[in-house]
């Protein structure tokens, strides 16, 4: 078995008196599509933010390419780039699509504006949105805003290839979308995994069954602060794990506590 690209060892996190993650172990392999599932409020998004370096764990260790991370993303110690697509797209409403997608390059690179715009247009083309650079987020549909956030996540500076994202983290990318728009996003996730300039490795959080089945190679079930089950998408239908069975049958009866 090759060394994992990302490894979480004994990760714990609490907010106030509530324990969200309780000594979680998780590995992500190069080129893998991992989807983390489980009931709401079980710490799935928290795991993404810890992997992204946006949130520190209370205990445990995280390794990126076998190198232990010290500090958060702003400390700049990770050997690979990690991009994140937030649940609500998190676009700046007052900026154009071009300015949103190219934000970091406009603010922190020495590239000419014309070159940055060319790079932005390339990324927008990759996510199926050519010609929308001058529009504002308010002029886009929900699905289009999601795709803009994808373009921003895979944006890179050709002058600093070491900072280019090798891993994408998706937080509920199809939340709030109709089934057709969800299918477009699911297809895009897989396309970006395969295309040059995309990211071959990703970790996703999702509750939506179609998204889980169409975008995952491996599934990790998180409940009560721990990874309770891991398996392939095919194993979802064959496992006798009662948590997985209840989750995918949408039953109110079973080991998952249903909050009234």
C-alpha positions in Angstrom: 0.0 0.0 0.0 1.5 3.4 -1.0 2.0 6.1 1.5 -1.3 8.1 1.9 -1.4 11.6 0.4 -3.1 12.9 3.5 -3.4 11.1 6.9 -5.3 12.1 10.0 -4.3 10.3 13.2 -6.3 10.6 16.4 -7.9 13.9 15.4 -10.2 15.4 18.1 -12.2 18.6 18.1 -14.6 20.1 20.6 -16.7 23.3 20.5 -17.5 24.3 24.1 -18.6 21.2 25.9 -19.6 19.4 22.7 -17.2 16.8 21.3 -17.4 16.9 17.5 -14.5 14.6 16.5 -13.2 12.0 18.8 -9.8 10.5 17.9 -10.6 10.2 14.1 -8.2 8.2 11.9 -8.6 8.8 8.2 -6.4 8.3 5.1 -6.7 9.8 1.6 -4.7 8.2 -1.2 -3.4 9.9 -4.3 -6.1 9.9 -7.0 -8.9 8.9 -4.7 -12.4 10.2 -4.5 -13.5 10.0 -0.9 -17.0 11.1 0.3 -17.6 11.5 4.0 -21.2 10.9 5.0 -23.3 10.7 8.1 -26.1 12.6 9.9 -26.1 16.4 10.2 -23.9 17.8 13.0 -21.5 14.9 13.2 -18.4 16.9 12.2 -18.1 16.2 8.5 -17.4 19.9 7.5 -15.1 20.2 10.5 -12.9 17.4 9.1 -12.7 19.3 5.8 -11.7 22.5 7.5 -9.0 20.7 9.5 -7.7 19.1 6.3 -7.7 22.5 4.6 -5.7 24.0 7.4 -8.5 26.5 8.2 -9.2 25.0 11.6 -6.8 23.5 14.2 -7.5 20.2 15.9 -7.5 20.0 19.7 -5.5 16.8 19.6 -4.0 14.4 17.0 -1.8 14.8 14.0 -2.2 15.5 10.3 0.3 14.4 7.7 0.5 15.8 4.2 2.7 13.6 2.0 4.1 12.1 5.1 5.1 15.5 6.4 3.5 16.5 9.7 1.6 19.8 9.5 2.5 22.5 11.9 0.0 25.4 12.2 -2.6 26.4 9.8 -2.8 27.1 6.1 -1.4 30.7 6.4 1.8 29.2 7.9 2.5 27.9 4.4 4.2 24.6 5.4 2.1 22.1 3.3 4.0 20.4 0.5 1.0 20.4 -1.7 -1.8 22.8 -2.5 -5.3 22.1 -1.1 -8.3 23.9 -2.5 -11.8 24.1 -1.0 -15.2 24.6 -2.5 -17.6 25.9 0.2 -21.2 24.9 0.5 -22.6 28.4 -0.3 -20.0 29.1 -3.0 -18.7 32.0 -0.8 -18.3 34.5 -3.7 -17.8 38.2 -3.2 -21.1 39.8 -4.3 -19.5 43.1 -5.2 -16.9 41.6 -7.4 -17.3 40.2 -11.0 -16.9 36.5 -11.7 -13.4 37.3 -13.2 -12.4 39.1 -10.0 -13.7 36.3 -7.8 -12.0 33.5 -9.7 -8.7 35.4 -10.0 -8.9 37.0 -6.6 -5.7 35.6 -5.1 -3.7 36.3 -8.2 -5.0 39.8 -8.5 -4.2 40.4 -4.9 -0.9 38.5 -4.4 0.8 37.8 -7.7 2.9 39.9 -10.0 1.2 38.6 -13.1 -0.2 41.2 -15.5 -3.9 41.7 -15.3 -4.3 40.5 -18.9 -2.5 37.3 -18.1 -4.6 36.7 -15.0 -7.8 37.2 -17.1 -6.5 34.6 -19.6 -6.0 32.2 -16.8 -9.5 33.0 -15.4 -11.1 32.4 -18.8 -9.3 29.0 -19.1 -10.7 27.9 -15.7 -14.2 29.2 -16.5 -14.0 27.2 -19.8 -13.0 24.1 -17.8 -16.2 24.4 -15.6 -18.4 25.0 -18.6 -18.9 28.8 -18.1 -17.2 30.6 -21.0 -17.9 34.3 -21.4 -19.3 35.0 -17.9 -16.3 36.8 -16.5 -17.8 40.2 -16.5 -21.1 39.2 -14.8 -21.8 39.6 -11.1 -22.7 36.6 -8.9 -26.2 37.9 -8.5 -26.7 37.5 -12.3 -25.9 33.7 -12.1 -28.1 30.8 -11.1 -27.2 28.7 -8.0 -25.6 26.0 -10.1 -23.6 28.5 -12.0 -22.3 30.1 -8.8 -21.2 26.7 -7.6 -19.3 26.2 -10.8 -17.6 29.6 -10.4 -16.5 28.5 -7.0 -15.0 25.4 -8.6 -13.1 27.5 -11.0 -11.7 29.6 -8.2 -10.6 26.5 -6.3 -8.5 25.2 -9.2 -7.0 28.6 -10.0 -3.2 28.5 -10.0 -0.2 30.7 -10.6 2.1 29.4 -13.3 5.0 31.2 -11.7 4.6 29.2 -8.5 3.5 25.6 -9.6 4.4 24.3 -6.1 1.3 26.1 -4.8 -1.1 24.7 -7.3 -3.9 22.6 -5.7 -3.4 18.9 -5.9 -6.4 18.1 -3.7 -10.0 19.6 -3.7 -12.3 19.6 -0.7 -16.0 19.9 -1.5 -18.5 20.8 1.2 -22.0 19.8 0.1 -21.4 20.9 -3.6 -25.0 19.9 -4.6 -26.9 21.2 -1.6 -29.9 23.2 -2.6 -29.7 22.3 -6.2 -32.5 20.6 -8.3 -31.8 17.1 -9.6 -30.7 18.2 -13.0 -28.3 20.9 -11.7 -27.0 18.4 -9.2 -26.2 16.0 -12.1 -24.3 18.8 -13.8 -22.2 19.4 -10.7 -21.6 15.7 -10.1 -20.4 15.3 -13.7 -18.1 18.3 -13.3 -16.5 16.9 -10.2 -15.5 13.8 -12.0 -14.4 15.8 -15.1 -12.1 17.9 -13.0 -10.6 14.8 -11.5 -9.6 13.6 -15.0 -8.7 16.8 -16.8 -5.2 18.3 -16.9 -5.2 21.3 -14.6 -7.9 19.9 -12.4 -7.3 17.8 -9.3 -7.0 14.1 -9.3 -7.7 13.7 -5.6 -10.8 15.0 -3.7 -12.6 14.7 -0.5 -16.3 15.5 -0.4 -19.0 15.9 2.2 -22.5 15.1 1.0 -25.9 14.0 2.2 -27.4 13.5 -1.3 -27.5 9.9 -2.3 -27.1 10.5 -6.1 -24.0 12.6 -5.4 -22.5 10.0 -3.1 -23.1 7.2 -5.6 -21.9 9.2 -8.6 -18.8 10.9 -7.2 -17.3 8.5 -4.6 -14.8 5.7 -5.0 -14.7 5.2 -1.2 -17.2 6.2 1.5 -16.5 7.0 5.2 -19.4 7.1 7.6 -19.0 9.5 10.5 -21.1 9.3 13.6 -20.7 10.3 17.2 -17.3 11.7 16.4 -15.8 8.6 14.9 -15.5 6.9 11.5 -17.9 4.0 12.0 -17.6 2.4 8.6 -15.6 2.6 5.4 -16.2 0.9 2.1 -16.6 1.3 -1.6 -19.8 2.6 -3.2 -20.8 -0.9 -4.2 -20.5 -2.0 -0.6 -23.2 0.5 0.5 -25.8 -2.0 -0.8 -24.2 -5.1 0.7 -22.9 -4.1 4.1 -24.8 -5.2 7.2 -23.6 -2.1 9.1 -26.8 -0.9 10.8 -25.8 2.8 10.6 -25.3 2.6 6.8 -28.5 0.6 6.4 -30.5 3.2 8.3 -28.9 6.2 6.6 -29.6 5.0 3.1 -33.1 3.7 3.9 -34.0 7.0 5.5 -35.6 5.1 8.4 -36.3 6.8 11.7 -35.7 3.4 13.4 -32.2 2.3 14.1 -29.0 3.2 16.0 -28.8 6.7 14.6 -30.5 9.0 17.1 -33.2 11.0 15.4 -33.5 14.6 16.8 -37.2 15.5 17.0 
